[in-house]
Amino acid sequence: MASVALRLNSLLQSPPQHVISTRSPLLARDHLLLSRRAPFPRLLVRASSSASPILKVESIPTKPYEGQKTGTSGLRKKVKVFQQENYLAYWIQSLFNSLPPEDYKGGLLVLGGDGRFFNKEAAEIIIKIAAGNGVGKILVGRDGILSTPAVSAVIRKRKANGGFIMSASHNPGGPDYDWGIKFNYSSGQPAPESITDQIYGNTLSISEIKMADIPDVDLSSLGTKEYGSFTVEVVDPVSDYLELMETVFDFQLIKDVLSRPDFRFIFDAMHAVTGAYAKPIFVDQLGANPSCIMNGVPLEDFGHGHPDPNLTYAKELVQIMYGSNAPDLGAASDGDGDRNMILGKGFFITPSDSVAIIAANAQAAIPYFKSGPKGLARSMPTSGALDRVASRLQLPFFEVPTGWKFFGNLMDDGKLSICGEESFGTGSDHIREKDGIWAVLAWLSIIGEKNKGRKVGEKLVSVEDVAMEHWSTFGRNFFSRYDYEECDSSKANQMIEYLRDLISRSKPGDAYGNYTLKFADDFAYTDPVDGSVATKQGLRFVFADGSRIIYRLSGTGSAGATIRMYIEQFEPDASKHKVDAQVALKPLIELALSISKLEQFTGRQKPTVIT
């Protein structure tokens, strides 16, 4: 009783902005989604002198859910899993329990997502728990829309403490499909493993959820709402991001190429979040023809599509670019706007080549890099094309595990400017996420720079010409990735353990068909900035001629296991650079399948996706 009296006395001496109450039994999901109210016991305190009402906070008893360990990009599950009673609220509260109070108490957070099904309901839950935990203000994109790159940009511009991203990235959306959530820190980068591990630890023991008793917020209208000490501001999802792009690129250079009567551009937003950005940027600011935008309206189920910009799932764009009278440059972005695909007329630019070509041309074509890049980096499975650019330009180079968070420390320490992943992710230190529209603007800048001064009627330097010129200078790294999606998890893990055992018995000089082993290992990474160590990041077989075979399980799916198999071989001979990658790599692909016994373990005779 003494402690209660002291607490009450403290509250009366300092008029509160938060009042915590308890309620039992466990609140039903309807309360979380619709903010239904009922009487409950609460401390009675003197009204604040402020005109704003006191913020009431409920303490909701809860029990742990299993399986809330995050992957490389947050927590991803089927929608129906997140719709379980308190499931999302449970993870959000575990996040707040994992953060130092100074990282959010009275602070500013950002909230946005890719527009997929369940985002609107989830946004209301997140807003109420943020308020319940003492956050001062939350910025929300109109209709809950903010691309992943835009969230990073807004965090950095507004000097926010961090932000929530509601997305399952390139995975399908809708009631029967995927949903996801992740948290980015104050630099705009995904939370490090030290935090995600703490979140998981807290999900095993959490006992209460702190939720503010406030009404649902109208996310369709720009403006500010105040609830005691807590403020919600609904913001335009494009303006901060567009302002940043104008500082990175020469918009006039891009306007010049897009306005040419002999140049055509097409962008496939895949009914995903970049549909909200395509018209304001490409049409309104850069003067492109409105007809250049395909599938430009964001939909909760992405138009029943799979918003993954690759040769399999962006087939409508691929058919256009490989058809007669194709545009000069085609591009696509994914669900949350952080991935991209680049195509020329009948010509595919692999993500590994894309980041290398951007890096090689950045200083000449992109004002942000007018002094040259500080350093270059790629994920370990990405081809060595970028390594060769770094060597030629005498730039620092880093090889990191898959996951954009591993680039962040290097950027914050001033060691890194341009980086990429073979999984269609490309970006730079303008933000701390990969950035699909940034990559498209980079390619438009390169094409614009290469065609400066060329008159209408003269042959333009094409996307293919840019690639061929690059290969003639640096050589070509033939590269392909085979994805086997939704494999039985136990069988996939059995295959990986078999390969680990094989690696433990391998030694340099071992013969694998016509290839001689240089080394085999399970990739580990020590961060050069903070010394943190990441282990078991992918199984590598590297051969004496530089060829590589890599196997890893992806952490970006929501069901089963995705096995990724990467195959790479360097070719310096320019006369062979036009050979199809699947033809050039056929012997190595056959060897990779043989080494892994993939069909024997999984029963899969062919991959879901070939890149």
C-alpha positions as CSV (number, residue, x, y, z in Angstrom):
1,M,0.0,0.0,0.0
2,A,2.9,2.3,0.8
3,S,4.2,2.0,-2.8
4,V,0.8,2.7,-4.2
5,A,0.5,5.8,-2.0
6,L,3.9,7.0,-3.1
7,R,3.0,6.5,-6.8
8,L,-0.3,8.4,-6.4
9,N,1.5,11.2,-4.5
10,S,4.0,11.4,-7.3
11,L,1.3,11.6,-9.9
12,L,-0.5,14.3,-8.1
13,Q,2.6,16.4,-7.7
14,S,3.4,16.2,-11.4
15,P,0.2,16.2,-13.5
16,P,0.4,13.2,-15.7
17,Q,0.2,12.8,-19.4
18,H,0.0,9.0,-19.1
19,V,-2.3,7.0,-16.8
20,I,-1.7,3.3,-16.6
21,S,-4.5,0.9,-15.7
22,T,-4.9,-2.8,-15.6
23,R,-7.6,-4.9,-17.2
24,S,-8.3,-8.7,-17.1
25,P,-8.9,-11.1,-18.7
26,L,-7.0,-10.9,-21.9
27,L,-8.5,-8.4,-24.4
28,A,-10.1,-9.9,-27.5
29,R,-8.7,-9.1,-30.9
30,D,-11.7,-6.9,-31.6
31,H,-10.4,-4.5,-28.9
32,L,-7.1,-4.3,-30.6
33,L,-8.5,-3.7,-34.0
34,L,-11.5,-1.6,-33.3
35,S,-10.6,0.1,-29.9
36,R,-13.8,-1.0,-28.3
37,R,-14.0,0.4,-24.8
38,A,-15.4,-0.9,-21.5
39,P,-15.1,0.3,-17.9
40,F,-12.0,-0.9,-16.1
41,P,-10.3,0.0,-12.9
42,R,-7.8,2.9,-13.1
43,L,-5.9,5.3,-10.9
44,L,-7.8,8.6,-10.5
45,V,-5.6,11.7,-10.9
46,R,-6.0,15.4,-11.2
47,A,-6.6,16.7,-14.7
48,S,-3.6,18.1,-16.6
49,S,-3.4,21.8,-16.9
50,S,-3.0,21.2,-20.7
51,A,-6.0,21.4,-22.9
52,S,-5.1,18.0,-24.3
53,P,-6.9,15.0,-22.6
54,I,-4.9,12.7,-20.4
55,L,-3.6,9.7,-22.3
56,K,-5.0,6.5,-20.7
57,V,-2.8,3.4,-21.0
58,E,-4.1,-0.2,-20.5
59,S,-1.9,-3.0,-19.3
60,I,-3.1,-6.1,-21.1
61,P,-2.0,-9.5,-19.7
62,T,-0.7,-11.8,-22.4
63,K,1.0,-15.1,-22.9
64,P,4.0,-15.9,-25.1
65,Y,3.7,-17.1,-28.7
66,E,6.3,-19.4,-30.2
67,G,8.1,-18.8,-33.4
68,Q,8.6,-15.0,-33.4
69,K,12.3,-15.1,-34.3
70,T,13.1,-12.6,-37.0
71,G,14.8,-13.4,-40.3
72,T,17.2,-11.3,-42.3
73,S,14.4,-8.6,-42.8
74,G,12.1,-8.8,-39.7
75,L,9.3,-11.1,-38.8
76,R,7.3,-12.6,-41.7
77,K,4.4,-15.0,-41.5
78,K,1.1,-15.7,-43.2
79,V,-1.6,-13.0,-42.6
80,K,-3.7,-15.5,-40.6
81,V,-0.9,-15.9,-38.1
82,F,-0.6,-12.2,-37.5
83,Q,-4.4,-12.0,-37.1
84,Q,-4.3,-14.3,-34.1
85,E,-5.3,-12.6,-30.8
86,N,-2.5,-10.2,-29.8
87,Y,0.1,-11.8,-32.1
88,L,1.3,-8.6,-33.6
89,A,0.9,-6.6,-30.4
90,Y,3.0,-9.2,-28.7
91,W,6.0,-8.7,-31.0
92,I,5.7,-4.9,-31.0
93,Q,5.7,-4.8,-27.2
94,S,8.6,-7.2,-27.1
95,L,10.4,-4.7,-29.4
96,F,9.8,-1.8,-26.9
97,N,10.9,-4.0,-24.1
98,S,14.2,-4.6,-26.0
99,L,15.0,-0.9,-26.6
100,P,16.7,1.4,-24.1
101,P,14.0,3.8,-22.9
102,E,16.0,6.8,-24.2
103,D,15.6,5.4,-27.7
104,Y,11.8,6.0,-27.7
105,K,10.5,7.7,-24.6
106,G,9.1,11.0,-25.6
107,G,10.7,10.5,-29.0
108,L,9.7,10.4,-32.7
109,L,9.0,7.2,-34.6
110,V,8.0,6.7,-38.3
111,L,5.4,4.2,-39.5
112,G,4.7,3.1,-43.1
113,G,4.3,0.1,-45.3
114,D,3.7,-1.3,-48.8
115,G,-0.1,-1.1,-48.8
116,R,-0.6,-4.8,-48.5
117,F,-3.6,-6.5,-46.8
118,F,-3.7,-6.1,-43.0
119,N,-1.5,-3.0,-43.0
120,K,-4.3,-0.6,-42.0
121,E,-5.4,-2.7,-39.0
122,A,-1.7,-3.3,-38.1
123,A,-1.0,0.4,-38.2
124,E,-3.7,1.1,-35.6
125,I,-2.3,-1.5,-33.3
126,I,1.3,-0.2,-33.6
127,I,0.2,3.4,-33.0
128,K,-1.6,2.5,-29.8
129,I,1.2,0.4,-28.4
130,A,3.7,3.2,-29.3
131,A,1.6,5.6,-27.4
132,G,1.2,3.2,-24.5
133,N,5.0,2.9,-24.2
134,G,5.6,6.6,-24.0
135,V,6.5,7.5,-27.6
136,G,6.0,11.3,-28.1
137,K,5.1,11.4,-31.7
138,I,4.6,9.0,-34.7
139,L,4.7,10.0,-38.3
140,V,2.6,7.8,-40.6
141,G,2.4,7.8,-44.3
142,R,-1.0,8.7,-45.8
143,D,-3.1,5.5,-46.0
144,G,-0.2,3.7,-44.2
145,I,1.9,4.0,-47.3
146,L,5.7,4.6,-47.2
147,S,8.2,2.6,-49.2
148,T,11.0,1.0,-47.3
149,P,13.5,3.5,-48.8
150,A,11.2,6.3,-48.0
151,V,11.0,5.2,-44.3
152,S,14.7,5.3,-44.1
153,A,14.8,8.7,-45.8
154,V,12.1,10.2,-43.4
155,I,13.9,8.8,-40.4
156,R,17.1,10.5,-41.4
157,K,15.6,13.8,-42.5
158,R,13.3,14.2,-39.5
159,K,16.0,12.9,-37.1
160,A,13.6,10.2,-35.8
161,N,14.5,7.6,-33.2
162,G,13.5,4.9,-35.6
163,G,10.6,3.5,-37.6
164,F,8.3,0.5,-38.3
165,I,8.0,-1.0,-41.8
166,M,4.9,-3.1,-42.5
167,S,5.9,-5.3,-45.4
168,A,6.7,-8.8,-46.5
169,S,8.8,-7.2,-49.2
170,H,8.6,-9.2,-52.5
171,N,6.3,-11.9,-51.2
172,P,2.6,-12.1,-52.2
173,G,-0.1,-10.2,-50.3
174,G,-3.8,-10.8,-49.5
175,P,-5.8,-12.7,-46.8
176,D,-4.2,-16.0,-47.6
177,Y,-0.6,-14.8,-48.2
178,D,2.1,-12.9,-46.4
179,W,2.6,-10.1,-44.0
180,G,5.7,-8.8,-42.2
181,I,7.1,-6.2,-39.8
182,K,10.6,-4.8,-39.1
183,F,12.1,-2.0,-37.2
184,N,14.8,0.5,-38.4
185,Y,17.0,2.5,-36.1
186,S,17.8,6.2,-36.0
187,S,20.3,6.0,-38.9
188,G,17.5,4.5,-41.0
189,Q,19.0,1.1,-41.1
190,P,17.4,-2.2,-40.1
191,A,17.9,-3.1,-36.5
192,P,21.1,-5.0,-35.8
193,E,21.1,-8.7,-34.7
194,S,21.9,-7.6,-31.2
195,I,18.4,-6.0,-31.0
196,T,16.5,-8.6,-33.0
197,D,18.0,-11.3,-30.7
198,Q,16.7,-9.4,-27.7
199,I,13.3,-9.0,-29.3
200,Y,13.1,-12.8,-29.7
201,G,14.3,-13.3,-26.2
202,N,11.6,-11.1,-24.9
203,T,8.9,-12.9,-26.9
204,L,9.6,-15.9,-24.8
205,S,8.8,-14.2,-21.5
206,I,6.5,-11.3,-22.2
207,S,3.5,-10.9,-19.8
208,E,1.8,-7.6,-20.7
209,I,1.1,-5.3,-23.5
210,K,0.9,-1.5,-22.9
211,M,-1.7,0.0,-25.1
212,A,-3.1,3.5,-25.2
213,D,-6.9,3.8,-25.1
214,I,-7.3,6.1,-28.1
215,P,-9.6,6.0,-31.1
216,D,-8.4,4.7,-34.5
217,V,-6.6,7.3,-36.5
218,D,-7.9,8.4,-39.9
219,L,-4.9,7.6,-42.0
220,S,-6.5,8.9,-45.2
221,S,-6.1,12.6,-44.4
222,L,-2.9,14.6,-43.9
223,G,-2.7,16.4,-40.6
224,T,-2.0,16.1,-36.9
225,K,-4.0,14.6,-34.0
226,E,-3.0,15.0,-30.4
227,Y,-3.9,12.6,-27.5
228,G,-2.4,14.0,-24.3
229,S,1.4,13.7,-24.6
230,F,1.1,11.7,-27.8
231,T,0.9,13.1,-31.4
232,V,0.1,11.3,-34.6
233,E,1.0,13.2,-37.9
234,V,-0.2,11.8,-41.2
235,V,2.3,12.9,-43.9
236,D,2.6,12.7,-47.6
237,P,4.6,9.5,-48.5
238,V,6.5,11.0,-51.4
239,S,7.7,14.5,-50.5
240,D,10.7,13.8,-48.3
241,Y,11.9,11.0,-50.5
242,L,11.5,13.1,-53.7
243,E,13.4,16.0,-52.1
244,L,16.3,13.6,-51.3
245,M,16.4,12.2,-54.9
246,E,16.7,15.8,-56.2
247,T,19.8,16.2,-54.2
248,V,21.3,12.9,-55.4
249,F,20.7,13.1,-59.2
250,D,20.8,15.6,-62.0
251,F,17.1,15.7,-62.8
252,Q,17.7,17.9,-65.8
253,L,20.0,15.2,-67.3
254,I,17.3,12.6,-66.8
255,K,14.6,15.0,-68.2
256,D,16.7,15.4,-71.3
257,V,16.8,11.7,-72.0
258,L,13.1,11.0,-71.1
259,S,12.0,13.9,-73.4
260,R,13.8,12.5,-76.4
261,P,11.4,11.4,-79.2
262,D,13.8,8.5,-79.9
263,F,13.9,7.1,-76.4
264,R,11.2,5.2,-74.6
265,F,11.0,4.1,-71.0
266,I,8.6,1.8,-69.1
267,F,8.3,1.2,-65.4
268,D,6.3,-1.7,-63.8
269,A,5.2,-0.9,-60.3
270,M,3.7,-4.4,-60.0
271,H,0.6,-2.9,-58.2
272,A,3.0,-2.3,-55.2
273,V,4.1,0.7,-53.2
274,T,6.2,2.4,-55.9
275,G,2.9,3.0,-57.7
276,A,2.5,5.8,-55.3
277,Y,5.9,7.2,-56.3
278,A,6.1,6.6,-60.0
279,K,3.8,9.3,-61.3
280,P,5.1,12.1,-58.9
281,I,8.7,11.3,-59.8
282,F,8.9,10.0,-63.4
283,V,5.9,11.9,-64.8
284,D,5.4,15.0,-62.8
285,Q,9.0,15.8,-62.0
286,L,10.9,14.2,-64.9
287,G,8.5,14.7,-67.7
288,A,8.0,11.0,-68.7
289,N,4.9,10.1,-70.6
290,P,2.2,8.9,-68.2
291,S,1.8,5.8,-70.3
292,C,5.2,4.7,-69.2
293,I,3.8,3.4,-65.9
294,M,2.5,-0.1,-65.7
295,N,0.4,-1.5,-62.9
296,G,0.8,1.8,-61.1
297,V,-2.1,1.6,-58.6
298,P,-1.0,0.0,-55.2
299,L,-3.4,-2.8,-54.3
300,E,-3.7,-4.9,-51.1
301,D,-3.1,-8.1,-53.0
302,F,-0.8,-6.6,-55.7
303,G,-3.4,-7.4,-58.3
304,H,-3.2,-11.1,-57.5
305,G,0.5,-10.9,-58.5
306,H,3.8,-11.8,-56.9
307,P,5.6,-8.5,-56.5
308,D,9.1,-9.8,-57.1
309,P,10.9,-8.0,-59.9
310,N,12.6,-10.9,-61.7
311,L,12.3,-12.7,-65.0
312,T,9.7,-15.1,-63.6
313,Y,7.3,-12.8,-61.7
314,A,7.6,-9.6,-63.8
315,K,6.7,-11.6,-66.9
316,E,4.4,-8.9,-68.3
317,L,7.3,-6.5,-68.4
318,V,9.7,-9.1,-69.7
319,Q,7.4,-10.0,-72.6
320,I,7.3,-6.3,-73.6
321,M,11.1,-5.8,-73.3
322,Y,11.8,-9.0,-75.3
323,G,9.0,-8.3,-77.9
324,S,9.0,-6.3,-81.1
325,N,9.2,-2.5,-80.8
326,A,10.4,-2.8,-77.2
327,P,11.2,0.4,-75.2
328,D,14.8,1.4,-74.7
329,L,14.9,0.9,-70.9
330,G,12.5,-1.2,-68.8
331,A,12.5,-1.4,-65.0
332,A,10.4,-2.8,-62.2
333,S,10.3,-2.6,-58.4
334,D,9.0,-4.9,-55.7
335,G,6.3,-4.9,-53.0
336,D,8.0,-2.4,-50.7
337,G,10.1,-0.6,-53.3
338,D,13.6,-1.6,-52.2
339,R,14.3,-4.0,-55.1
340,N,14.6,-3.4,-58.8
341,M,15.1,-5.1,-62.2
342,I,16.7,-3.4,-65.2
343,L,16.2,-4.5,-68.8
344,G,17.2,-3.2,-72.2
345,K,15.7,-4.2,-75.5
346,G,15.9,-8.0,-75.3
347,F,18.7,-7.7,-72.7
348,F,18.6,-8.5,-69.0
349,I,21.0,-6.8,-66.6
350,T,21.8,-9.1,-63.6
351,P,21.7,-7.4,-60.2
352,S,25.4,-8.3,-59.8
353,D,26.2,-6.5,-63.0
354,S,23.9,-3.6,-62.3
355,V,25.6,-2.5,-59.1
356,A,29.0,-2.9,-60.8
357,I,28.0,-0.8,-63.7
358,I,26.4,1.9,-61.5
359,A,29.6,2.0,-59.4
360,A,31.8,2.3,-62.5
361,N,29.8,5.2,-63.9
362,A,28.7,6.9,-60.7
363,Q,31.3,9.7,-60.6
364,A,30.5,10.8,-64.2
365,A,26.7,10.4,-64.2
366,I,25.5,11.1,-60.6
367,P,26.3,14.4,-58.8
368,Y,26.0,12.8,-55.4
369,F,29.3,10.9,-56.3
370,K,31.1,13.8,-58.0
371,S,34.1,13.3,-55.7
372,G,34.0,9.5,-56.3
373,P,32.6,6.7,-54.1
374,K,34.2,6.2,-50.7
375,G,34.0,2.4,-51.0
376,L,32.1,-0.5,-52.5
377,A,30.5,-3.6,-51.0
378,R,28.4,-6.6,-51.9
379,S,26.8,-9.5,-50.2
380,M,28.8,-12.7,-50.3
381,P,26.6,-14.6,-52.8
382,T,26.7,-11.6,-55.3
383,S,29.1,-12.1,-58.2
384,G,32.6,-10.6,-58.1
385,A,31.9,-8.0,-60.8
386,L,31.9,-5.3,-58.2
387,D,35.2,-6.5,-56.8
388,R,36.8,-5.7,-60.2
389,V,35.5,-2.2,-60.3
390,A,36.8,-1.6,-56.8
391,S,40.2,-2.9,-57.8
392,R,40.3,-0.8,-61.0
393,L,39.2,2.4,-59.1
394,Q,41.4,1.6,-56.1
395,L,38.5,1.8,-53.7
396,P,38.0,0.0,-50.4
397,F,36.0,-3.1,-50.9
398,F,33.9,-5.2,-48.5
399,E,32.2,-8.6,-48.7
400,V,29.3,-9.0,-46.2
401,P,26.6,-11.5,-45.3
402,T,23.2,-11.3,-47.0
403,G,21.1,-8.6,-45.3
404,W,21.2,-4.9,-45.8
405,K,21.8,-4.2,-42.2
406,F,25.4,-5.4,-42.7
407,F,26.1,-2.4,-45.0
408,G,24.8,0.1,-42.5
409,N,27.8,0.2,-40.1
410,L,30.2,0.6,-43.0
411,M,28.2,3.6,-44.3
412,D,27.9,5.2,-40.9
413,D,31.7,4.9,-40.5
414,G,32.3,6.6,-43.9
415,K,33.7,3.5,-45.5
416,L,31.0,2.7,-48.0
417,S,29.1,4.6,-50.8
418,I,27.6,2.0,-53.2
419,C,26.6,-1.6,-52.5
420,G,24.3,-4.3,-53.8
421,E,22.9,-7.8,-53.5
422,E,22.3,-10.3,-56.2
423,S,18.7,-10.5,-54.9
424,F,17.8,-7.4,-56.9
425,G,18.9,-5.0,-54.2
426,T,21.0,-1.9,-55.1
427,G,21.7,1.3,-53.2
428,S,24.0,3.8,-51.6
429,D,24.7,5.8,-48.5
430,H,22.0,8.4,-49.3
431,I,19.8,6.2,-47.0
432,R,20.4,2.9,-45.1
433,E,18.2,0.6,-47.2
434,K,18.4,-0.7,-50.7
435,D,16.4,1.5,-53.1
436,G,14.5,0.4,-56.2
437,I,13.7,3.8,-57.6
438,W,17.2,5.1,-56.8
439,A,18.6,2.3,-59.0
440,V,16.2,3.1,-61.9
441,L,17.2,6.8,-61.7
442,A,20.9,5.8,-61.6
443,W,20.4,3.8,-64.9
444,L,18.5,6.7,-66.5
445,S,21.4,9.0,-65.5
446,I,24.0,6.6,-67.0
447,I,22.0,6.5,-70.3
448,G,21.6,10.2,-70.2
449,E,25.3,10.8,-69.6
450,K,26.3,8.3,-72.4
451,N,24.0,10.1,-74.9
452,K,24.9,13.7,-74.1
453,G,25.1,15.7,-77.3
454,R,23.7,13.0,-79.6
455,K,21.1,14.4,-82.0
456,V,17.8,12.8,-82.8
457,G,18.5,10.3,-85.5
458,E,21.9,9.3,-84.3
459,K,22.3,5.9,-82.8
460,L,21.8,6.0,-79.1
461,V,24.0,4.2,-76.6
462,S,21.7,1.4,-75.3
463,V,21.5,-0.5,-72.1
464,E,23.2,-3.4,-73.9
465,D,25.9,-1.2,-75.2
466,V,26.6,0.0,-71.6
467,A,26.9,-3.6,-70.4
468,M,29.1,-4.7,-73.3
469,E,31.4,-1.7,-72.8
470,H,31.7,-2.6,-69.1
471,W,32.5,-6.2,-69.8
472,S,35.1,-5.3,-72.3
473,T,36.8,-3.3,-69.6
474,F,36.4,-5.5,-66.6
475,G,35.5,-8.9,-68.0
476,R,32.2,-10.7,-67.4
477,N,31.2,-12.6,-64.3
478,F,28.7,-15.1,-65.6
479,F,26.2,-15.6,-62.7
480,S,22.9,-17.4,-62.1
481,R,20.8,-18.1,-59.0
482,Y,18.4,-21.1,-58.7
483,D,15.6,-20.7,-56.1
484,Y,13.7,-23.6,-54.7
485,E,10.8,-22.0,-52.8
486,E,8.7,-23.5,-50.0
487,C,10.8,-26.7,-49.6
488,D,10.2,-28.9,-46.6
489,S,12.2,-27.2,-43.9
490,S,13.6,-30.4,-42.3
491,K,14.7,-31.8,-45.7
492,A,16.3,-28.5,-46.6
493,N,18.2,-28.4,-43.3
494,Q,19.3,-32.0,-43.9
495,M,20.8,-31.0,-47.2
496,I,22.6,-28.0,-45.6
497,E,24.0,-30.3,-42.8
498,Y,25.2,-32.8,-45.4
499,L,27.1,-30.0,-47.2
500,R,28.6,-28.7,-43.9
501,D,29.9,-32.2,-43.3
502,L,31.3,-32.4,-46.8
503,I,33.0,-29.1,-46.3
504,S,34.6,-30.3,-43.1
505,R,36.2,-33.1,-45.0
506,S,37.3,-31.1,-48.0
507,K,40.8,-29.8,-48.6
508,P,42.4,-27.6,-51.2
509,G,43.3,-29.5,-54.4
510,D,40.3,-31.9,-54.2
511,A,38.9,-32.6,-57.6
512,Y,35.2,-31.8,-58.4
513,G,34.7,-32.9,-61.9
514,N,36.9,-30.7,-64.1
515,Y,37.2,-28.2,-61.2
516,T,40.0,-28.0,-58.6
517,L,38.9,-26.9,-55.1
518,K,40.7,-23.8,-53.8
519,F,38.7,-23.8,-50.5
520,A,35.3,-24.6,-49.1
521,D,33.8,-23.0,-46.0
522,D,30.8,-21.7,-44.1
523,F,31.1,-18.0,-44.6
524,A,31.6,-15.9,-41.4
525,Y,32.0,-12.1,-41.2
526,T,33.6,-9.9,-38.6
527,D,32.3,-6.3,-38.8
528,P,35.3,-4.0,-39.2
529,V,33.5,-1.2,-37.4
530,D,32.2,-2.8,-34.2
531,G,33.8,-6.2,-34.2
532,S,30.5,-8.2,-34.2
533,V,30.7,-11.6,-35.7
534,A,28.1,-13.3,-38.0
535,T,28.5,-17.0,-38.6
536,K,26.9,-19.7,-40.8
537,Q,26.1,-17.2,-43.6
538,G,26.4,-19.5,-46.6
539,L,28.3,-22.5,-47.8
540,R,31.0,-21.8,-50.3
541,F,32.9,-24.0,-52.8
542,V,35.5,-21.8,-54.4
543,F,37.6,-23.3,-57.2
544,A,41.1,-22.6,-58.5
545,D,39.9,-20.7,-61.6
546,G,37.7,-18.3,-59.4
547,S,34.4,-20.1,-60.1
548,R,32.1,-20.3,-57.1
549,I,29.2,-22.5,-56.0
550,I,27.2,-21.2,-53.0
551,Y,24.3,-22.6,-51.0
552,R,22.2,-20.9,-48.4
553,L,18.7,-20.9,-46.9
554,S,16.8,-17.7,-47.4
555,G,15.4,-15.9,-44.4
556,T,12.9,-13.7,-46.4
557,G,10.0,-16.2,-46.9
558,S,7.0,-16.8,-44.6
559,A,6.5,-20.6,-45.2
560,G,8.8,-23.6,-45.5
561,A,12.4,-23.0,-46.6
562,T,13.8,-21.4,-49.7
563,I,17.0,-23.0,-50.9
564,R,19.2,-20.6,-53.0
565,M,22.0,-22.0,-55.1
566,Y,24.4,-19.5,-56.7
567,I,26.8,-20.3,-59.6
568,E,29.5,-17.9,-60.9
569,Q,32.3,-18.1,-63.4
570,F,34.6,-15.3,-64.7
571,E,35.2,-14.9,-68.4
572,P,37.9,-12.4,-69.6
573,D,37.5,-13.3,-73.3
574,A,35.3,-10.6,-74.9
575,S,34.4,-12.9,-77.8
576,K,32.5,-15.0,-75.3
577,H,30.6,-12.3,-73.5
578,K,27.4,-12.6,-75.5
579,V,27.0,-16.3,-74.6
580,D,23.8,-17.0,-72.7
581,A,24.6,-17.4,-69.0
582,Q,22.8,-20.7,-68.7
583,V,24.9,-22.1,-71.5
584,A,28.2,-20.7,-70.2
585,L,27.4,-22.0,-66.7
586,K,25.9,-25.4,-67.6
587,P,28.8,-27.6,-66.4
588,L,29.1,-25.7,-63.2
589,I,25.3,-25.9,-62.6
590,E,25.3,-29.6,-63.1
591,L,28.2,-29.9,-60.7
592,A,26.4,-27.8,-58.1
593,L,23.3,-30.0,-58.3
594,S,25.5,-33.1,-58.0
595,I,27.5,-31.9,-55.0
596,S,24.4,-30.9,-53.0
597,K,22.2,-33.9,-53.9
598,L,19.4,-31.4,-54.0
599,E,16.9,-33.5,-55.8
600,Q,17.6,-36.5,-53.6
601,F,17.0,-34.4,-50.4
602,T,14.1,-32.3,-51.5
603,G,12.5,-34.2,-54.4
604,R,12.7,-31.0,-56.5
605,Q,13.6,-31.6,-60.1
606,K,13.7,-28.0,-61.2
607,P,13.9,-24.6,-59.5
608,T,10.9,-22.2,-58.9
609,V,12.9,-19.2,-60.2
610,I,16.1,-18.9,-62.3
611,T,17.9,-15.6,-62.3
